Amino acid sequence: MTAFTRALRRTTARRAAAAGVVAAGALLLSACGSGDDTSGTHHGTGASATAGAGTGTASRTPAGEVNDADVMFAQMMIPHHEQALEMARLAGGRASDAEIKDLARKIERAQDPEIKTMKGWLTAWNEPTAAPSASGMDHGGGHGADGMMSAADMTELKAMKGTEFDKAFAQMMIDHHEGAIAMAEDERREGANPDARKLAAAIVKGQSAEVEQLRGILDRL
């Protein structure tokens, strides 16, 4: 069974799983970082971030409250974006569809600056840029509710070319984006930092539009 077929068959199940994970995460974060209990809340420092939230322009580190949800959002979205960049960079020498190639370049332009932004925030917050090991974020395992591809899926994608690559890339990126959207929605609900929540909103808007575009590409391939 190809990576495309596996991704397609598991999309519905993963969406249901994502809803459960987000709900569970919301309860956990509510207990440790939201509401009237400020034990999970701290304040940002004056260090500078590398890029603006979702814009690629210079920006100061977000000021104001920072809670556990903000930290988790940045720590988990960084490797998520990094895998999206890895997938996007495969398209140059493998994709045959012009729209796939164009979208891959767009993903690179958007997500690379966002990675720099989130790493800058975590440094300013005196938090590690790598999250503790979490289920679903292991590149060597199977698909998680966050949409991360397994090592086997990435190996298969690298071996594809032409229309086969285009179809697999589109379906995998849909799954990957849907995972990012779920994580960003969780940050919008539970996060305290205004700039982190603004980036989460930008991810929801931008990647939702790309999911629709990718579905349209799949329909015509």
LONUVO-915034 format. One line per field, with one value per residue (C-alpha): residue in three letters; x, y, z. Coordinates in nm, 4 decimals, padded with zeros to 6 digits. Layout:
BEGIN
residuo = (ALA:...)
east = (X:...)
north = (Y:...)
up = (Z:...)
***
This chain:
BEGIN
residuo = (MET:THR:ALA:PHE:THR:ARG:ALA:LEU:ARG:ARG:THR:THR:ALA:ARG:ARG:ALA:ALA:ALA:ALA:GLY:VAL:VAL:ALA:ALA:GLY:ALA:LEU:LEU:LEU:SER:ALA:CYS:GLY:SER:GLY:ASP:ASP:THR:SER:GLY:THR:HIS:HIS:GLY:THR:GLY:ALA:SER:ALA:THR:ALA:GLY:ALA:GLY:THR:GLY:THR:ALA:SER:ARG:THR:PRO:ALA:GLY:GLU:VAL:ASN:ASP:ALA:ASP:VAL:MET:PHE:ALA:GLN:MET:MET:ILE:PRO:HIS:HIS:GLU:GLN:ALA:LEU:GLU:MET:ALA:ARG:LEU:ALA:GLY:GLY:ARG:ALA:SER:ASP:ALA:GLU:ILE:LYS:ASP:LEU:ALA:ARG:LYS:ILE:GLU:ARG:ALA:GLN:ASP:PRO:GLU:ILE:LYS:THR:MET:LYS:GLY:TRP:LEU:THR:ALA:TRP:ASN:GLU:PRO:THR:ALA:ALA:PRO:SER:ALA:SER:GLY:MET:ASP:HIS:GLY:GLY:GLY:HIS:GLY:ALA:ASP:GLY:MET:MET:SER:ALA:ALA:ASP:MET:THR:GLU:LEU:LYS:ALA:MET:LYS:GLY:THR:GLU:PHE:ASP:LYS:ALA:PHE:ALA:GLN:MET:MET:ILE:ASP:HIS:HIS:GLU:GLY:ALA:ILE:ALA:MET:ALA:GLU:ASP:GLU:ARG:ARG:GLU:GLY:ALA:ASN:PRO:ASP:ALA:ARG:LYS:LEU:ALA:ALA:ALA:ILE:VAL:LYS:GLY:GLN:SER:ALA:GLU:VAL:GLU:GLN:LEU:ARG:GLY:ILE:LEU:ASP:ARG:LEU)
east = (00.0000:00.1474:00.1895:-00.0860:-00.3344:-00.2498:-00.2847:-00.6163:-00.7651:-00.6569:-00.7737:-01.1207:-00.9895:-00.7193:-00.9667:-01.1703:-00.8557:-00.7487:-01.0738:-01.0178:-00.6586:-00.7490:-01.0283:-00.7992:-00.5279:-00.7724:-00.8665:-00.5022:-00.3961:-00.6985:-00.5901:-00.2286:-00.2239:-00.5567:-00.8462:-00.7871:-00.4935:-00.1794:00.0676:00.1319:00.1689:00.4871:00.5981:00.8073:01.1481:01.2814:01.4833:01.4185:01.2569:01.4015:01.0868:00.7316:00.4435:00.3597:00.4981:00.8732:00.9294:01.1291:00.9349:01.0063:00.9456:00.5790:00.5238:00.2763:00.1584:00.2847:00.1249:00.1889:-00.0336:00.1796:00.4989:00.3540:00.2183:00.5593:00.7508:00.5208:00.4623:00.8358:00.8980:00.5604:00.6645:01.0084:00.8532:00.6277:00.9416:01.1059:00.8037:00.7829:01.1499:01.0961:00.8574:01.1207:01.2765:00.9824:00.6503:00.5105:00.2136:00.2860:00.0341:00.1935:00.5358:00.3987:00.2217:00.5355:00.7313:00.4555:00.4738:00.8499:00.8133:00.5499:00.6707:01.0458:01.0063:00.7441:00.9939:01.2454:00.9772:00.8735:01.2341:01.2955:00.9923:01.0985:01.4493:01.3036:01.0711:01.3666:01.2062:01.3709:01.3002:01.2471:00.9357:00.9493:00.8746:00.5058:00.2990:00.2253:00.5309:00.7766:00.8953:00.9768:00.6325:00.2963:00.0686:-00.0485:-00.3518:-00.1222:-00.0770:00.2938:00.4224:00.6099:00.9648:00.8289:00.5881:00.8655:01.0871:00.8097:00.7377:01.1058:01.0975:00.8012:00.7984:00.5461:00.1743:00.2286:00.4280:00.1745:-00.1146:00.0754:00.2121:-00.1336:-00.2972:-00.0118:-00.0018:-00.3779:-00.3357:-00.0337:-00.2119:-00.5213:-00.3001:-00.1450:-00.4886:-00.6069:-00.2964:-00.3416:-00.7100:-00.6094:-00.3662:-00.6376:-00.8601:-00.6026:-00.3085:-00.2474:00.0172:-00.1367:00.1355:00.1328:-00.2444:-00.2137:00.0260:-00.2132:-00.4958:-00.2747:-00.1937:-00.5622:-00.6532:-00.3599:-00.3476:-00.7259:-00.7113:-00.4258:-00.6210:-00.9029:-00.6552:-00.4943:-00.8334:-00.9043:-00.5707:-00.6506:-00.9882:-00.8289:-00.5220)
north = (00.0000:00.3370:00.6305:00.8126:00.5271:00.4955:00.8674:00.8763:00.5839:00.7244:01.0829:01.0339:00.8382:01.0945:01.3822:01.2068:01.1391:01.5011:01.6175:01.3904:01.4996:01.8675:01.8211:01.6338:01.8939:02.1715:02.0075:01.9543:02.3070:02.4526:02.2770:02.3971:02.7284:02.9035:03.0429:03.2227:03.0006:03.1865:02.9150:02.8231:03.1835:03.3866:03.6992:03.7382:03.9036:04.1800:03.9595:04.0031:03.7477:03.6835:03.7382:03.8660:03.6279:03.4857:03.7848:03.7341:04.0931:04.2022:04.2031:04.2297:03.9296:03.9156:04.0972:04.0196:03.6940:03.3594:03.0369:02.6662:02.6551:02.9201:02.7282:02.3965:02.5547:02.6894:02.3771:02.1436:02.3649:02.4027:02.0345:02.0272:02.3192:02.1642:01.8503:02.0600:02.2331:01.8957:01.7865:02.1155:02.1019:01.7639:01.9142:02.1012:01.7945:01.5541:01.7319:01.7619:01.9841:02.3572:02.4378:02.1845:02.3416:02.6913:02.5893:02.4155:02.7398:02.9300:02.6894:02.7437:03.1226:03.1186:02.8529:02.9110:03.2617:03.1262:02.8678:03.1470:03.3503:03.0667:02.9749:03.3400:03.3430:03.0280:03.1636:03.4871:03.2907:03.0868:02.7697:02.4900:02.5020:02.1244:01.9854:01.6803:01.3592:01.3366:01.0713:01.1533:01.3767:01.0895:01.0966:00.7277:00.6133:00.6073:00.9020:01.0906:01.3091:01.6064:01.4957:01.4201:01.1765:00.8634:00.7968:00.5295:00.7761:01.0285:00.7617:00.6637:01.0255:01.0825:00.7861:00.9216:01.1475:01.3043:01.2621:00.9915:01.2393:01.5170:01.3073:01.1752:01.5199:01.6788:01.4189:01.4141:01.7929:01.8049:01.5701:01.7655:02.1015:01.9680:01.8656:02.2124:02.3752:02.1666:02.2638:02.6318:02.6264:02.4848:02.7771:03.0264:02.8830:02.8234:03.0563:03.3798:03.5523:03.7885:03.7435:03.3648:03.3648:03.5969:03.3543:03.0675:03.2591:03.3212:02.9489:02.8566:03.1037:03.0356:02.6591:02.6200:02.8001:02.5748:02.2635:02.3727:02.4413:02.0984:01.9284:02.1054:01.9850:01.6266:01.6506:01.7374:01.5114)
up = (00.0000:-00.0976:00.1366:-00.0535:-00.0031:00.3647:00.4174:00.2339:00.4289:00.7617:00.7102:00.8625:01.1584:01.2227:01.2166:01.4863:01.6854:01.6521:01.8030:02.1020:02.1467:02.1282:02.3811:02.6198:02.5734:02.6487:02.9808:03.0760:02.9854:03.1574:03.4759:03.4621:03.2792:03.2393:03.4331:03.7647:03.8607:03.7550:03.8630:03.4991:03.3878:03.3610:03.1825:02.8679:02.8797:02.6579:02.4220:02.0499:01.8237:01.4805:01.2755:01.3097:01.3637:01.0248:00.8367:00.8124:00.9319:01.2364:01.5614:01.9309:02.1510:02.2541:02.5818:02.8557:03.0053:02.8831:03.0014:02.9540:02.6466:02.4737:02.5478:02.4329:02.1150:02.0145:02.1170:01.9229:01.6195:01.5510:01.4574:01.2834:01.0598:01.0096:00.8629:00.6391:00.5071:00.4477:00.2453:00.0542:-00.0450:-00.2095:-00.4626:-00.6643:-00.8209:-00.7999:-00.8611:-01.2129:-01.1305:-01.1471:-00.8735:-00.6386:-00.6994:-00.6414:-00.3198:-00.1911:-00.2371:-00.0578:00.2364:00.2603:00.2541:00.5291:00.7674:00.7766:00.9295:01.1711:01.3001:01.3685:01.5435:01.7753:01.8603:01.9477:02.1763:02.3609:02.4133:02.5500:02.7780:02.9096:02.7776:02.5739:02.2011:02.1947:02.3598:02.5841:02.3943:02.3081:02.1331:01.7702:01.7290:01.6716:01.3116:01.3316:01.4332:01.2625:01.1870:01.4917:01.5433:01.4754:01.1130:01.1356:00.8723:00.9761:00.8644:00.6283:00.4693:00.4143:00.2581:00.0163:-00.0732:-00.1538:-00.3936:-00.5938:-00.8979:-01.1322:-01.0788:-00.8185:-00.6094:-00.6681:-00.5361:-00.2344:-00.1498:-00.1686:00.0559:00.3062:00.3267:00.3830:00.6793:00.8021:00.7770:00.9545:01.2453:01.2592:01.2453:01.5428:01.7423:01.6535:01.7495:02.0874:02.1332:02.0409:02.3152:02.5876:02.5211:02.7102:02.4991:02.2413:01.9794:02.0079:01.9723:01.6719:01.5045:01.5809:01.4125:01.1073:01.0874:01.1027:00.8285:00.5965:00.6252:00.6017:00.2667:00.1548:00.2538:00.0255:-00.2537:-00.2091:-00.2205:-00.5468:-00.6847:-00.5866:-00.7573:-01.0912:-01.0800)
***
